[in-house]
Amino acid sequence: MELLQDLAWRGIIYQQTDEEGLKDLLSKEKISLYCGADPTADSLHIGHLVPFLTLRRFQQHGHRPIVLVGGATGLIGDPSGKSEERKLLTLETVQQNVEGIKNQLAAIFEFEGENGAIMVNNYDWAGKMDIVTFLRDIGKHIGVNYMLAKDTIANRLETGISFTEFTYTILQAMDFNHLYDHHNCKLQIGGSDQWGNITSGLELIRKMHAEESKAFGLTIPLVTKADGTKFGKTEGGAVWLDPEKTTPYEFYQFWLNTADADVIKYLKLFTFLSHDFIEQLEQSVQEEPHLRKAQKALAEEITRLIHGEDALEQAIKISQALFSGDVQNLTAAEIQQGFKDVPSYTVQNEAESQLVELLAAAKISPSKRQAREDITNGAISINGEKTTDAAYVLQETDKIEGQFTIIRRGKKKYTLIRY
């Protein structure tokens, strides 16, 4: 299927500056195009993914993606979607964030071959420009009235906007113009909140080049959930791409728990699965939703892409162990992932090797008497195996890699014992 048709089928296209012009351009030549992210944190989250995955779709059709990390714009702050000034980050913090984000983006793209991706940092050109050059060569081409008409700026006029954030759209326009000049970049893509910044770039290219110069912009709709709640958020906060912030198991579980009403939309947006296969999964959602085939496909595809095959297999292994209750074959590293948010207790003394003492000390059972009853009633499992011996003393073999014991009371109440 033709690229733009595929994007439309997946619900990826929100706005285009010149639909027919872009269609004509893509039919005639392979282009360079870019998408950027500002390093406001040391990791991207899943809310950043769709534009970059869209960039990858262009690469699969032979076009060259340019992945921009905003080392300069990250120092300024994008007013888009903000009602007040951002807290400015130090240069050192931004540079650290840049490195973290570059590593994450590297997992998404192919950097070898004829249309291998290029990664750039706008600090490399904007950081070297003096203020007079910026004002004369760039600022002269963007009118104040033009900028005031931008929603991102107009929405801030009542609450106030600094000159720093006021100039953000010019800096991003300068990025597009720089990539147009040095990489023949013809298209910028971004989230729907970036429409004003993208069109500023087109305005600058038009002003600084001959009239026949032509570039394009395309935006992607905000990802939403069918129930109206915000996409990409959990009780623990954002779902990050950094495995230290959101473990691969948590990442996998987020996608696995997608509602039936959302899963087909997310398969279209976040995976590279074929139309036919997605339509088969859609039929499965309608006819056999209890099998959750679509959710499993979604979770596997996106976890494999971001974290790799080994991390996916580990996430599946942890999920299966927790579902079955058979956790004794998990490694200590897998236990740290799977039991990150369950209550834990660190053994204090030798006496707590006695199971009754441990249950009471860790408040798994409210008292020693209740602990004995729980054990004899078969309510207590150690690493997935029930014990009914009230005199049981924990052995070294109960300590997974000498670090953890997992005690379950009843069917669902887990406690992680640390040593």
Secondary structure, DSSP 8 states (H G I E B T S, - for coil): --HHHHHHHTT---EES-HHHHHHHHHH---EEEEEE--SSSS-BGGGHHHHHHHHHHHHTT-EEEEEE-TTHHHH---TT-SS------HHHHHHHHHHHHHHHHTTS--SSTT--EEEETHHHHTT--HHHIIIIIGGGS-HHHHHTSHHHHTTTTT---HHHHTHHHHHHHHHHHHHHHH-EEEEEEEGGGHHHHHHHHHHHHHHS-TT---EEEEE---B-TTSSBTTEETTEE-BSSTTTS-HHHHHHHHHT--HHHHHHHHHHH----HHHHHHHHHHHHH-GGG-HHHHHHHHHHHHHHH-HHHHHHHHHHHHHHHHS--TT--HHHHHHHTTTS-EEE--SGGGGBHHHHHHHTTSSSSHHHHHHHHHTT-EEETTEE---TT-B--GGGSBTTTEEEEEETTTEEEEEE-
